[in-house]
Amino acid sequence: MKKGFTLIELLIVVVIIGILLAVIIPRIGITIDKARERACRKNLHSIQAAITTYCVRLNEEVYPNTVDEFEAILLKYFPQKIPVATLRKGVANSDSNSLAIGVSSTCITDNGGWLLVTDVNSQDAGRIFINSREKDLDGIYYSSY
């Protein structure tokens, strides 16, 4: 009697492995995107803390008026590199650390990166937004983080 597997047994094993991979691979992609979104939220909070600390040290509510001033402040707190807005894959500008200044949260575009609201008359003055109109995996707009 010969030892070994029959062709049918091998095909069954291959089919089972294929089914397992078909179930697991999409979950891995979703897990990676969720991790990117958590990193984005952490970066957002870090940048917000840097701007708040800057204003507290000045003892007034004065926000940078230009992108260059905004960048200079962030480079004081993040000397190596400004944190990146890491959005899920498939979103335009999903890995951007570009900076923008706006007078209100309605200035949000799809350029990616960060938007600082500088108008002291706005209820969002001094607040940092993710500069994207896209939604995350939970259906929440990135700009509402």
A tleap script that builds the chain and sets N, CA, C and O, in Angstrom:
source leaprc.protein.ff14SB
mol = sequence {
  NMET LYS LYS GLY PHE THR LEU ILE GLU LEU
  LEU ILE VAL VAL VAL ILE ILE GLY ILE LEU
  LEU ALA VAL ILE ILE PRO ARG ILE GLY ILE
  THR ILE ASP LYS ALA ARG GLU ARG ALA CYS
  ARG LYS ASN LEU HIE SER ILE GLN ALA ALA
  ILE THR THR TYR CYS VAL ARG LEU ASN GLU
  GLU VAL TYR PRO ASN THR VAL ASP GLU PHE
  GLU ALA ILE LEU LEU LYS TYR PHE PRO GLN
  LYS ILE PRO VAL ALA THR LEU ARG LYS GLY
  VAL ALA ASN SER ASP SER ASN SER LEU ALA
  ILE GLY VAL SER SER THR CYS ILE THR ASP
  ASN GLY GLY TRP LEU LEU VAL THR ASP VAL
  ASN SER GLN ASP ALA GLY ARG ILE PHE ILE
  ASN SER ARG GLU LYS ASP LEU ASP GLY ILE
  TYR TYR SER SER CTYR
}
set mol.1.N position { 0.839 -1.186 0.000 }
set mol.1.CA position { 0.000 0.000 0.000 }
set mol.1.C position { 0.884 1.250 0.000 }
set mol.1.O position { 1.835 1.343 0.775 }
set mol.2.N position { 0.565 2.202 -0.869 }
set mol.2.CA position { 1.365 3.418 -0.985 }
set mol.2.C position { 0.951 4.412 0.093 }
set mol.2.O position { -0.219 4.523 0.458 }
set mol.3.N position { 1.954 5.130 0.587 }
set mol.3.CA position { 1.678 6.180 1.565 }
set mol.3.C position { 1.613 7.513 0.849 }
set mol.3.O position { 2.328 7.731 -0.129 }
set mol.4.N position { 0.755 8.413 1.332 }
set mol.4.CA position { 0.651 9.730 0.725 }
set mol.4.C position { -0.796 10.180 0.667 }
set mol.4.O position { -1.709 9.493 1.127 }
set mol.5.N position { -0.973 11.357 0.088 }
set mol.5.CA position { -2.307 11.939 -0.003 }
set mol.5.C position { -2.854 11.759 -1.410 }
set mol.5.O position { -2.107 11.749 -2.389 }
set mol.6.N position { -4.147 11.618 -1.492 }
set mol.6.CA position { -4.772 11.544 -2.806 }
set mol.6.C position { -4.975 12.962 -3.330 }
set mol.6.O position { -4.891 13.935 -2.582 }
set mol.7.N position { -5.240 13.056 -4.612 }
set mol.7.CA position { -5.468 14.352 -5.238 }
set mol.7.C position { -6.678 15.054 -4.622 }
set mol.7.O position { -6.652 16.270 -4.434 }
set mol.8.N position { -7.708 14.326 -4.314 }
set mol.8.CA position { -8.915 14.897 -3.705 }
set mol.8.C position { -8.585 15.494 -2.338 }
set mol.8.O position { -9.035 16.597 -2.028 }
set mol.9.N position { -7.831 14.805 -1.538 }
set mol.9.CA position { -7.465 15.313 -0.204 }
set mol.9.C position { -6.666 16.613 -0.325 }
set mol.9.O position { -6.898 17.557 0.429 }
set mol.10.N position { -5.744 16.660 -1.255 }
set mol.10.CA position { -4.952 17.880 -1.459 }
set mol.10.C position { -5.837 19.035 -1.927 }
set mol.10.O position { -5.676 20.165 -1.466 }
set mol.11.N position { -6.765 18.757 -2.835 }
set mol.11.CA position { -7.673 19.807 -3.317 }
set mol.11.C position { -8.549 20.336 -2.187 }
set mol.11.O position { -8.801 21.538 -2.115 }
set mol.12.N position { -9.008 19.472 -1.320 }
set mol.12.CA position { -9.835 19.903 -0.183 }
set mol.12.C position { -9.041 20.827 0.731 }
set mol.12.O position { -9.565 21.840 1.194 }
set mol.13.N position { -7.794 20.490 0.992 }
set mol.13.CA position { -6.939 21.330 1.837 }
set mol.13.C position { -6.722 22.691 1.183 }
set mol.13.O position { -6.791 23.718 1.859 }
set mol.14.N position { -6.463 22.711 -0.112 }
set mol.14.CA position { -6.254 23.973 -0.829 }
set mol.14.C position { -7.520 24.829 -0.784 }
set mol.14.O position { -7.433 26.040 -0.580 }
set mol.15.N position { -8.675 24.231 -0.969 }
set mol.15.CA position { -9.936 24.974 -0.919 }
set mol.15.C position { -10.167 25.554 0.474 }
set mol.15.O position { -10.581 26.707 0.601 }
set mol.16.N position { -9.908 24.780 1.504 }
set mol.16.CA position { -10.087 25.278 2.885 }
set mol.16.C position { -9.152 26.449 3.144 }
set mol.16.O position { -9.572 27.453 3.718 }
set mol.17.N position { -7.907 26.343 2.736 }
set mol.17.CA position { -6.960 27.453 2.921 }
set mol.17.C position { -7.420 28.677 2.143 }
set mol.17.O position { -7.314 29.796 2.645 }
set mol.18.N position { -7.928 28.491 0.928 }
set mol.18.CA position { -8.435 29.613 0.132 }
set mol.18.C position { -9.599 30.315 0.809 }
set mol.18.O position { -9.672 31.544 0.809 }
set mol.19.N position { -10.506 29.540 1.385 }
set mol.19.CA position { -11.648 30.133 2.092 }
set mol.19.C position { -11.179 30.926 3.302 }
set mol.19.O position { -11.657 32.036 3.539 }
set mol.20.N position { -10.253 30.373 4.066 }
set mol.20.CA position { -9.728 31.090 5.235 }
set mol.20.C position { -9.060 32.405 4.823 }
set mol.20.O position { -9.262 33.434 5.468 }
set mol.21.N position { -8.278 32.371 3.767 }
set mol.21.CA position { -7.624 33.596 3.293 }
set mol.21.C position { -8.640 34.622 2.805 }
set mol.21.O position { -8.466 35.821 3.019 }
set mol.22.N position { -9.695 34.154 2.153 }
set mol.22.CA position { -10.730 35.073 1.665 }
set mol.22.C position { -11.439 35.780 2.818 }
set mol.22.O position { -11.924 36.899 2.651 }
set mol.23.N position { -11.501 35.154 3.961 }
set mol.23.CA position { -12.140 35.757 5.132 }
set mol.23.C position { -11.165 36.671 5.878 }
set mol.23.O position { -11.552 37.737 6.356 }
set mol.24.N position { -9.916 36.257 5.975 }
set mol.24.CA position { -8.938 36.975 6.806 }
set mol.24.C position { -8.391 38.229 6.126 }
set mol.24.O position { -8.267 39.262 6.784 }
set mol.25.N position { -8.068 38.178 4.865 }
set mol.25.CA position { -7.388 39.298 4.185 }
set mol.25.C position { -8.186 40.601 4.240 }
set mol.25.O position { -7.592 41.634 4.547 }
set mol.26.N position { -9.491 40.622 3.963 }
set mol.26.CA position { -10.226 41.891 4.082 }
set mol.26.C position { -10.201 42.459 5.505 }
set mol.26.O position { -10.152 43.677 5.681 }
set mol.27.N position { -10.234 41.601 6.504 }
set mol.27.CA position { -10.204 42.059 7.895 }
set mol.27.C position { -8.870 42.735 8.209 }
set mol.27.O position { -8.822 43.698 8.975 }
set mol.28.N position { -7.802 42.234 7.623 }
set mol.28.CA position { -6.486 42.833 7.854 }
set mol.28.C position { -6.463 44.258 7.304 }
set mol.28.O position { -5.930 45.162 7.946 }
set mol.29.N position { -7.043 44.461 6.113 }
set mol.29.CA position { -7.099 45.806 5.533 }
set mol.29.C position { -7.893 46.768 6.399 }
set mol.29.O position { -7.488 47.916 6.580 }
set mol.30.N position { -9.012 46.318 6.931 }
set mol.30.CA position { -9.827 47.173 7.801 }
set mol.30.C position { -9.075 47.496 9.085 }
set mol.30.O position { -9.123 48.629 9.565 }
set mol.31.N position { -8.384 46.515 9.640 }
set mol.31.CA position { -7.607 46.742 10.866 }
set mol.31.C position { -6.502 47.766 10.629 }
set mol.31.O position { -6.244 48.615 11.482 }
set mol.32.N position { -5.860 47.686 9.487 }
set mol.32.CA position { -4.803 48.646 9.161 }
set mol.32.C position { -5.392 50.051 9.030 }
set mol.32.O position { -4.817 51.012 9.542 }
set mol.33.N position { -6.530 50.179 8.350 }
set mol.33.CA position { -7.167 51.493 8.202 }
set mol.33.C position { -7.612 52.054 9.556 }
set mol.33.O position { -7.488 53.256 9.793 }
set mol.34.N position { -8.121 51.209 10.438 }
set mol.34.CA position { -8.514 51.665 11.784 }
set mol.34.C position { -7.288 52.192 12.542 }
set mol.34.O position { -7.374 53.205 13.237 }
set mol.35.N position { -6.166 51.513 12.408 }
set mol.35.CA position { -4.931 51.960 13.064 }
set mol.35.C position { -4.475 53.305 12.503 }
set mol.35.O position { -4.006 54.161 13.254 }
set mol.36.N position { -4.609 53.497 11.194 }
set mol.36.CA position { -4.247 54.778 10.576 }
set mol.36.C position { -5.127 55.896 11.127 }
set mol.36.O position { -4.647 56.996 11.401 }
set mol.37.N position { -6.421 55.608 11.287 }
set mol.37.CA position { -7.346 56.628 11.810 }
set mol.37.C position { -7.041 56.963 13.267 }
set mol.37.O position { -7.136 58.123 13.667 }
set mol.38.N position { -6.676 55.955 14.067 }
set mol.38.CA position { -6.295 56.237 15.464 }
set mol.38.C position { -5.031 57.096 15.514 }
set mol.38.O position { -4.930 58.016 16.325 }
set mol.39.N position { -4.082 56.793 14.657 }
set mol.39.CA position { -2.850 57.594 14.599 }
set mol.39.C position { -3.171 59.030 14.198 }
set mol.39.O position { -2.576 59.972 14.721 }
set mol.40.N position { -4.104 59.195 13.278 }
set mol.40.CA position { -4.508 60.523 12.832 }
set mol.40.C position { -5.118 61.317 13.998 }
set mol.40.O position { -4.806 62.493 14.187 }
set mol.41.N position { -5.978 60.667 14.765 }
set mol.41.CA position { -6.586 61.345 15.933 }
set mol.41.C position { -5.525 61.757 16.945 }
set mol.41.O position { -5.583 62.857 17.495 }
set mol.42.N position { -4.554 60.876 17.192 }
set mol.42.CA position { -3.474 61.215 18.135 }
set mol.42.C position { -2.674 62.406 17.628 }
set mol.42.O position { -2.347 63.314 18.393 }
set mol.43.N position { -2.362 62.399 16.344 }
set mol.43.CA position { -1.618 63.519 15.770 }
set mol.43.C position { -2.416 64.820 15.862 }
set mol.43.O position { -1.861 65.880 16.152 }
set mol.44.N position { -3.718 64.727 15.612 }
set mol.44.CA position { -4.586 65.906 15.717 }
set mol.44.C position { -4.553 66.476 17.130 }
set mol.44.O position { -4.428 67.688 17.309 }
set mol.45.N position { -4.663 65.610 18.132 }
set mol.45.CA position { -4.640 66.077 19.518 }
set mol.45.C position { -3.279 66.662 19.892 }
set mol.45.O position { -3.204 67.625 20.656 }
set mol.46.N position { -2.213 66.088 19.361 }
set mol.46.CA position { -0.870 66.616 19.638 }
set mol.46.C position { -0.693 68.011 19.048 }
set mol.46.O position { -0.143 68.900 19.698 }
set mol.47.N position { -1.161 68.200 17.817 }
set mol.47.CA position { -1.048 69.517 17.185 }
set mol.47.C position { -1.921 70.527 17.906 }
set mol.47.O position { -1.513 71.671 18.109 }
set mol.48.N position { -3.128 70.111 18.297 }
set mol.48.CA position { -4.018 71.017 19.037 }
set mol.48.C position { -3.375 71.434 20.356 }
set mol.48.O position { -3.451 72.599 20.748 }
set mol.49.N position { -2.743 70.485 21.038 }
set mol.49.CA position { -2.059 70.792 22.300 }
set mol.49.C position { -0.903 71.774 22.074 }
set mol.49.O position { -0.666 72.659 22.896 }
set mol.50.N position { -0.190 71.614 20.964 }
set mol.50.CA position { 0.922 72.520 20.666 }
set mol.50.C position { 0.414 73.944 20.440 }
set mol.50.O position { 1.010 74.892 20.951 }
set mol.51.N position { -0.663 74.112 19.696 }
set mol.51.CA position { -1.213 75.448 19.433 }
set mol.51.C position { -1.758 76.053 20.727 }
set mol.51.O position { -1.560 77.239 20.990 }
set mol.52.N position { -2.437 75.248 21.525 }
set mol.52.CA position { -2.978 75.738 22.800 }
set mol.52.C position { -1.852 76.165 23.726 }
set mol.52.O position { -1.934 77.217 24.360 }
set mol.53.N position { -0.803 75.362 23.809 }
set mol.53.CA position { 0.350 75.702 24.651 }
set mol.53.C position { 0.996 76.997 24.171 }
set mol.53.O position { 1.371 77.842 24.984 }
set mol.54.N position { 1.125 77.155 22.874 }
set mol.54.CA position { 1.695 78.372 22.303 }
set mol.54.C position { 0.883 79.596 22.741 }
set mol.54.O position { 1.457 80.604 23.154 }
set mol.55.N position { -0.436 79.513 22.654 }
set mol.55.CA position { -1.298 80.640 23.023 }
set mol.55.C position { -1.257 80.914 24.519 }
set mol.55.O position { -1.275 82.071 24.938 }
set mol.56.N position { -1.200 79.864 25.327 }
set mol.56.CA position { -1.133 80.043 26.786 }
set mol.56.C position { 0.180 80.728 27.170 }
set mol.56.O position { 0.200 81.597 28.042 }
set mol.57.N position { 1.261 80.339 26.523 }
set mol.57.CA position { 2.560 80.961 26.821 }
set mol.57.C position { 2.570 82.441 26.452 }
set mol.57.O position { 3.227 83.244 27.115 }
set mol.58.N position { 1.841 82.804 25.393 }
set mol.58.CA position { 1.742 84.210 25.010 }
set mol.58.C position { 0.762 84.962 25.896 }
set mol.58.O position { 0.746 86.193 25.916 }
set mol.59.N position { -0.053 84.216 26.625 }
set mol.59.CA position { -1.049 84.790 27.523 }
set mol.59.C position { -2.138 85.553 26.774 }
set mol.59.O position { -2.692 86.516 27.303 }
set mol.60.N position { -2.440 85.144 25.582 }
set mol.60.CA position { -3.495 85.785 24.807 }
set mol.60.C position { -4.009 84.837 23.739 }
set mol.60.O position { -3.423 83.783 23.491 }
set mol.61.N position { -5.090 85.216 23.122 }
set mol.61.CA position { -5.686 84.398 22.075 }
set mol.61.C position { -5.271 84.921 20.712 }
set mol.61.O position { -6.095 85.442 19.960 }
set mol.62.N position { -4.006 84.782 20.400 }
set mol.62.CA position { -3.498 85.199 19.098 }
set mol.62.C position { -3.020 83.944 18.383 }
set mol.62.O position { -2.174 83.205 18.887 }
set mol.63.N position { -3.572 83.723 17.212 }
set mol.63.CA position { -3.218 82.546 16.439 }
set mol.63.C position { -2.385 82.977 15.240 }
set mol.63.O position { -2.478 84.118 14.789 }
set mol.64.N position { -1.582 82.069 14.731 }
set mol.64.CA position { -0.780 82.434 13.557 }
set mol.64.C position { -1.678 82.840 12.391 }
set mol.64.O position { -2.739 82.254 12.175 }
set mol.65.N position { -1.242 83.840 11.653 }
set mol.65.CA position { -2.043 84.353 10.534 }
set mol.65.C position { -1.622 83.814 9.177 }
set mol.65.O position { -2.348 83.957 8.193 }
set mol.66.N position { -0.454 83.198 9.124 }
set mol.66.CA position { 0.022 82.657 7.852 }
set mol.66.C position { 0.418 81.193 8.039 }
set mol.66.O position { 0.646 80.724 9.154 }
set mol.67.N position { 0.490 80.509 6.938 }
set mol.67.CA position { 0.904 79.104 6.982 }
set mol.67.C position { 2.345 79.002 7.490 }
set mol.67.O position { 2.686 78.059 8.205 }
set mol.68.N position { 3.197 79.978 7.118 }
set mol.68.CA position { 4.593 79.955 7.577 }
set mol.68.C position { 4.682 80.087 9.093 }
set mol.68.O position { 5.479 79.394 9.726 }
set mol.69.N position { 3.871 80.970 9.685 }
set mol.69.CA position { 3.855 81.108 11.153 }
set mol.69.C position { 3.351 79.818 11.798 }
set mol.69.O position { 3.910 79.356 12.793 }
set mol.70.N position { 2.309 79.250 11.237 }
set mol.70.CA position { 1.741 78.000 11.728 }
set mol.70.C position { 2.811 76.907 11.715 }
set mol.70.O position { 2.976 76.174 12.690 }
set mol.71.N position { 3.529 76.810 10.603 }
set mol.71.CA position { 4.585 75.805 10.474 }
set mol.71.C position { 5.708 76.047 11.478 }
set mol.71.O position { 6.217 75.102 12.081 }
set mol.72.N position { 6.095 77.309 11.660 }
set mol.72.CA position { 7.175 77.633 12.598 }
set mol.72.C position { 6.806 77.227 14.028 }
set mol.72.O position { 7.645 76.715 14.769 }
set mol.73.N position { 5.555 77.457 14.408 }
set mol.73.CA position { 5.109 77.069 15.751 }
set mol.73.C position { 5.154 75.556 15.906 }
set mol.73.O position { 5.643 75.043 16.912 }
set mol.74.N position { 4.646 74.850 14.916 }
set mol.74.CA position { 4.628 73.389 15.012 }
set mol.74.C position { 6.037 72.810 15.023 }
set mol.74.O position { 6.294 71.815 15.701 }
set mol.75.N position { 6.947 73.424 14.280 }
set mol.75.CA position { 8.326 72.912 14.261 }
set mol.75.C position { 9.041 73.137 15.600 }
set mol.75.O position { 10.033 72.468 15.889 }
set mol.76.N position { 8.546 74.070 16.417 }
set mol.76.CA position { 9.094 74.222 17.772 }
set mol.76.C position { 8.733 73.011 18.628 }
set mol.76.O position { 9.540 72.554 19.438 }
set mol.77.N position { 7.527 72.498 18.448 }
set mol.77.CA position { 7.041 71.381 19.250 }
set mol.77.C position { 7.339 70.022 18.615 }
set mol.77.O position { 7.427 69.011 19.312 }
set mol.78.N position { 7.492 70.005 17.308 }
set mol.78.CA position { 7.807 68.776 16.581 }
set mol.78.C position { 9.020 69.050 15.698 }
set mol.78.O position { 8.869 69.177 14.483 }
set mol.79.N position { 10.220 69.144 16.272 }
set mol.79.CA position { 11.396 69.580 15.519 }
set mol.79.C position { 11.788 68.646 14.362 }
set mol.79.O position { 12.372 69.104 13.380 }
set mol.80.N position { 11.483 67.379 14.460 }
set mol.80.CA position { 11.879 66.449 13.402 }
set mol.80.C position { 10.953 66.542 12.195 }
set mol.80.O position { 11.411 66.623 11.055 }
set mol.81.N position { 9.647 66.530 12.454 }
set mol.81.CA position { 8.690 66.509 11.353 }
set mol.81.C position { 7.294 66.808 11.892 }
set mol.81.O position { 6.925 66.335 12.967 }
set mol.82.N position { 6.535 67.580 11.156 }
set mol.82.CA position { 5.146 67.851 11.532 }
set mol.82.C position { 4.352 66.561 11.365 }
set mol.82.O position { 4.479 65.892 10.339 }
set mol.83.N position { 3.533 66.199 12.356 }
set mol.83.CA position { 2.765 64.951 12.247 }
set mol.83.C position { 1.892 64.909 10.991 }
set mol.83.O position { 1.435 65.938 10.493 }
set mol.84.N position { 1.679 63.719 10.510 }
set mol.84.CA position { 0.943 63.495 9.269 }
set mol.84.C position { -0.517 63.144 9.581 }
set mol.84.O position { -0.805 62.430 10.541 }
set mol.85.N position { -1.420 63.654 8.759 }
set mol.85.CA position { -2.825 63.257 8.835 }
set mol.85.C position { -2.973 61.971 8.032 }
set mol.85.O position { -3.145 62.009 6.813 }
set mol.86.N position { -2.906 60.841 8.713 }
set mol.86.CA position { -2.951 59.540 8.042 }
set mol.86.C position { -4.390 59.046 7.971 }
set mol.86.O position { -4.914 58.485 8.933 }
set mol.87.N position { -5.012 59.258 6.834 }
set mol.87.CA position { -6.386 58.823 6.632 }
set mol.87.C position { -6.381 57.429 6.023 }
set mol.87.O position { -5.328 56.919 5.639 }
set mol.88.N position { -7.561 56.810 5.933 }
set mol.88.CA position { -7.634 55.461 5.395 }
set mol.88.C position { -7.188 55.449 3.936 }
set mol.88.O position { -7.238 56.466 3.245 }
set mol.89.N position { -6.756 54.287 3.490 }
set mol.89.CA position { -6.341 54.129 2.090 }
set mol.89.C position { -7.532 54.383 1.181 }
set mol.89.O position { -8.667 54.056 1.528 }
set mol.90.N position { -7.277 54.958 0.031 }
set mol.90.CA position { -8.334 55.242 -0.925 }
set mol.90.C position { -8.864 56.660 -0.835 }
set mol.90.O position { -9.620 57.092 -1.704 }
set mol.91.N position { -8.479 57.395 0.209 }
set mol.91.CA position { -8.899 58.788 0.366 }
set mol.91.C position { -7.845 59.667 -0.285 }
set mol.91.O position { -6.649 59.417 -0.138 }
set mol.92.N position { -8.276 60.688 -0.999 }
set mol.92.CA position { -7.331 61.612 -1.627 }
set mol.92.C position { -6.474 62.274 -0.545 }
set mol.92.O position { -6.976 62.646 0.516 }
set mol.93.N position { -5.198 62.413 -0.821 }
set mol.93.CA position { -4.245 63.034 0.120 }
set mol.93.C position { -4.291 62.345 1.478 }
set mol.93.O position { -4.390 63.007 2.511 }
set mol.94.N position { -4.218 61.013 1.478 }
set mol.94.CA position { -4.375 60.263 2.725 }
set mol.94.C position { -3.163 60.348 3.645 }
set mol.94.O position { -3.274 60.011 4.823 }
set mol.95.N position { -2.030 60.780 3.154 }
set mol.95.CA position { -0.829 60.923 3.980 }
set mol.95.C position { -0.231 62.306 3.765 }
set mol.95.O position { 0.742 62.468 3.028 }
set mol.96.N position { -0.822 63.293 4.413 }
set mol.96.CA position { -0.374 64.657 4.177 }
set mol.96.C position { -0.133 65.371 5.504 }
set mol.96.O position { -0.876 65.188 6.468 }
set mol.97.N position { 0.911 66.181 5.535 }
set mol.97.CA position { 1.114 67.060 6.682 }
set mol.97.C position { 1.120 68.513 6.217 }
set mol.97.O position { 1.747 69.372 6.838 }
set mol.98.N position { 0.416 68.777 5.118 }
set mol.98.CA position { 0.313 70.150 4.636 }
set mol.98.C position { -0.515 70.976 5.615 }
set mol.98.O position { -1.370 70.448 6.327 }
set mol.99.N position { -0.251 72.258 5.638 }
set mol.99.CA position { -0.912 73.154 6.586 }
set mol.99.C position { -1.749 74.173 5.838 }
set mol.99.O position { -1.414 74.581 4.726 }
set mol.100.N position { -2.843 74.577 6.465 }
set mol.100.CA position { -3.706 75.611 5.881 }
set mol.100.C position { -4.270 76.458 7.012 }
set mol.100.O position { -4.406 75.998 8.146 }
set mol.101.N position { -4.593 77.697 6.687 }
set mol.101.CA position { -5.211 78.633 7.622 }
set mol.101.C position { -6.585 78.974 7.066 }
set mol.101.O position { -6.737 79.188 5.863 }
set mol.102.N position { -7.585 79.025 7.940 }
set mol.102.CA position { -8.926 79.386 7.502 }
set mol.102.C position { -9.614 80.238 8.547 }
set mol.102.O position { -9.193 80.283 9.703 }
set mol.103.N position { -10.673 80.915 8.137 }
set mol.103.CA position { -11.409 81.771 9.078 }
set mol.103.C position { -12.515 81.002 9.794 }
set mol.103.O position { -13.026 81.453 10.819 }
set mol.104.N position { -12.886 79.838 9.252 }
set mol.104.CA position { -13.882 79.002 9.926 }
set mol.104.C position { -13.746 77.573 9.427 }
set mol.104.O position { -12.985 77.289 8.502 }
set mol.105.N position { -14.496 76.681 10.056 }
set mol.105.CA position { -14.425 75.274 9.654 }
set mol.105.C position { -15.039 75.034 8.279 }
set mol.105.O position { -14.883 73.951 7.715 }
set mol.106.N position { -15.732 76.028 7.734 }
set mol.106.CA position { -16.291 75.878 6.389 }
set mol.106.C position { -15.200 75.966 5.313 }
set mol.106.O position { -15.475 75.722 4.138 }
set mol.107.N position { -13.987 76.309 5.697 }
set mol.107.CA position { -12.870 76.411 4.750 }
set mol.107.C position { -12.238 75.050 4.460 }
set mol.107.O position { -11.243 74.976 3.739 }
set mol.108.N position { -12.794 73.988 5.004 }
set mol.108.CA position { -12.225 72.654 4.812 }
set mol.108.C position { -12.329 72.252 3.339 }
set mol.108.O position { -13.380 72.379 2.712 }
set mol.109.N position { -11.215 71.767 2.814 }
set mol.109.CA position { -11.151 71.289 1.435 }
set mol.109.C position { -10.736 69.820 1.469 }
set mol.109.O position { -10.738 69.195 2.530 }
set mol.110.N position { -10.391 69.287 0.343 }
set mol.110.CA position { -9.872 67.917 0.303 }
set mol.110.C position { -8.373 67.907 0.033 }
set mol.110.O position { -7.862 66.974 -0.586 }
set mol.111.N position { -7.671 68.927 0.487 }
set mol.111.CA position { -6.238 69.019 0.252 }
set mol.111.C position { -5.435 68.153 1.208 }
set mol.111.O position { -4.236 67.963 1.002 }
set mol.112.N position { -6.066 67.625 2.245 }
set mol.112.CA position { -5.354 66.824 3.230 }
set mol.112.C position { -4.601 67.695 4.209 }
set mol.112.O position { -4.584 68.918 4.073 }
set mol.113.N position { -3.983 67.079 5.185 }
set mol.113.CA position { -3.218 67.807 6.178 }
set mol.113.C position { -4.101 68.437 7.237 }
set mol.113.O position { -5.137 67.890 7.613 }
set mol.114.N position { -3.671 69.602 7.712 }
set mol.114.CA position { -4.297 70.243 8.868 }
set mol.114.C position { -4.786 71.648 8.519 }
set mol.114.O position { -4.151 72.359 7.740 }
set mol.115.N position { -5.912 72.040 9.098 }
set mol.115.CA position { -6.469 73.378 8.923 }
set mol.115.C position { -6.600 74.023 10.298 }
set mol.115.O position { -7.205 73.446 11.202 }
set mol.116.N position { -6.038 75.216 10.459 }
set mol.116.CA position { -6.160 75.983 11.697 }
set mol.116.C position { -7.135 77.126 11.472 }
set mol.116.O position { -6.976 77.913 10.539 }
set mol.117.N position { -8.147 77.216 12.333 }
set mol.117.CA position { -9.107 78.325 12.262 }
set mol.117.C position { -8.554 79.461 13.110 }
set mol.117.O position { -8.274 79.277 14.294 }
set mol.118.N position { -8.395 80.649 12.499 }
set mol.118.CA position { -7.720 81.751 13.176 }
set mol.118.C position { -8.628 82.917 13.535 }
set mol.118.O position { -8.220 83.777 14.315 }
set mol.119.N position { -9.823 82.981 13.006 }
set mol.119.CA position { -10.719 84.101 13.282 }
set mol.119.C position { -11.204 84.025 14.733 }
set mol.119.O position { -11.925 83.099 15.105 }
set mol.120.N position { -10.800 85.012 15.554 }
set mol.120.CA position { -11.159 84.981 16.979 }
set mol.120.C position { -12.662 85.156 17.196 }
set mol.120.O position { -13.158 84.867 18.285 }
set mol.121.N position { -13.385 85.616 16.197 }
set mol.121.CA position { -14.834 85.749 16.313 }
set mol.121.C position { -15.565 84.438 16.004 }
set mol.121.O position { -16.770 84.323 16.231 }
set mol.122.N position { -14.841 83.474 15.494 }
set mol.122.CA position { -15.441 82.180 15.170 }
set mol.122.C position { -15.490 81.311 16.416 }
set mol.122.O position { -14.604 81.390 17.268 }
set mol.123.N position { -16.510 80.494 16.525 }
set mol.123.CA position { -16.598 79.582 17.668 }
set mol.123.C position { -15.516 78.506 17.601 }
set mol.123.O position { -15.234 77.847 18.602 }
set mol.124.N position { -14.912 78.326 16.431 }
set mol.124.CA position { -13.852 77.333 16.259 }
set mol.124.C position { -12.454 77.943 16.307 }
set mol.124.O position { -11.488 77.287 15.917 }
set mol.125.N position { -12.328 79.163 16.770 }
set mol.125.CA position { -11.028 79.842 16.786 }
set mol.125.C position { -9.997 79.015 17.549 }
set mol.125.O position { -10.244 78.555 18.663 }
set mol.126.N position { -8.844 78.840 16.925 }
set mol.126.CA position { -7.753 78.105 17.544 }
set mol.126.C position { -7.875 76.594 17.418 }
set mol.126.O position { -7.014 75.855 17.898 }
set mol.127.N position { -8.918 76.144 16.788 }
set mol.127.CA position { -9.130 74.705 16.662 }
set mol.127.C position { -8.482 74.188 15.377 }
set mol.127.O position { -8.481 74.857 14.344 }
set mol.128.N position { -7.934 72.982 15.477 }
set mol.128.CA position { -7.304 72.331 14.339 }
set mol.128.C position { -8.288 71.312 13.771 }
set mol.128.O position { -8.936 70.575 14.514 }
set mol.129.N position { -8.389 71.284 12.447 }
set mol.129.CA position { -9.252 70.319 11.770 }
set mol.129.C position { -8.416 69.503 10.796 }
set mol.129.O position { -7.386 69.966 10.306 }
set mol.130.N position { -8.865 68.292 10.520 }
set mol.130.CA position { -8.284 67.520 9.431 }
set mol.130.C position { -8.901 68.072 8.148 }
set mol.130.O position { -10.122 68.159 8.020 }
set mol.131.N position { -8.055 68.435 7.220 }
set mol.131.CA position { -8.502 69.130 6.015 }
set mol.131.C position { -9.006 68.130 4.972 }
set mol.131.O position { -8.390 67.939 3.924 }
set mol.132.N position { -10.142 67.496 5.288 }
set mol.132.CA position { -10.725 66.508 4.376 }
set mol.132.C position { -12.234 66.461 4.584 }
set mol.132.O position { -12.726 66.569 5.707 }
set mol.133.N position { -12.952 66.298 3.488 }
set mol.133.CA position { -14.410 66.154 3.556 }
set mol.133.C position { -14.840 64.696 3.514 }
set mol.133.O position { -16.033 64.400 3.445 }
set mol.134.N position { -13.879 63.791 3.555 }
set mol.134.CA position { -14.163 62.358 3.488 }
set mol.134.C position { -14.630 61.820 4.846 }
set mol.134.O position { -14.471 62.470 5.879 }
set mol.135.N position { -15.208 60.617 4.814 }
set mol.135.CA position { -15.652 59.945 6.034 }
set mol.135.C position { -14.697 58.805 6.371 }
set mol.135.O position { -14.071 58.214 5.492 }
set mol.136.N position { -14.600 58.509 7.681 }
set mol.136.CA position { -13.778 57.383 8.100 }
set mol.136.C position { -14.570 56.085 7.967 }
set mol.136.O position { -15.673 56.082 7.421 }
set mol.137.N position { -14.017 54.995 8.460 }
set mol.137.CA position { -14.671 53.694 8.328 }
set mol.137.C position { -15.978 53.602 9.111 }
set mol.137.O position { -16.824 52.766 8.795 }
set mol.138.N position { -16.154 54.441 10.117 }
set mol.138.CA position { -17.378 54.449 10.924 }
set mol.138.C position { -18.418 55.420 10.384 }
set mol.138.O position { -19.493 55.568 10.967 }
set mol.139.N position { -18.105 56.089 9.266 }
set mol.139.CA position { -19.035 57.044 8.671 }
set mol.139.C position { -18.982 58.435 9.277 }
set mol.139.O position { -19.880 59.245 9.045 }
set mol.140.N position { -17.933 58.726 10.058 }
set mol.140.CA position { -17.753 60.040 10.689 }
set mol.140.C position { -16.815 60.867 9.811 }
set mol.140.O position { -15.791 60.360 9.353 }
set mol.141.N position { -17.153 62.124 9.576 }
set mol.141.CA position { -16.283 62.987 8.789 }
set mol.141.C position { -14.960 63.194 9.537 }
set mol.141.O position { -14.946 63.441 10.743 }
set mol.142.N position { -13.846 63.089 8.794 }
set mol.142.CA position { -12.544 63.323 9.412 }
set mol.142.C position { -12.478 64.726 10.018 }
set mol.142.O position { -11.848 64.931 11.055 }
set mol.143.N position { -13.124 65.677 9.374 }
set mol.143.CA position { -13.071 67.053 9.849 }
set mol.143.C position { -13.813 67.257 11.174 }
set mol.143.O position { -13.686 68.311 11.798 }
set mol.144.N position { -14.583 66.261 11.604 }
set mol.144.CA position { -15.310 66.423 12.869 }
set mol.144.C position { -14.593 65.733 14.042 }
set mol.144.O position { -15.136 65.665 15.144 }
set mol.145.N position { -13.392 65.229 13.808 }
set mol.145.CA position { -12.617 64.605 14.900 }
set mol.145.C position { -12.329 65.630 15.959 }
set mol.145.O position { -11.690 65.317 16.963 }
savepdb mol mol.pdb
quit
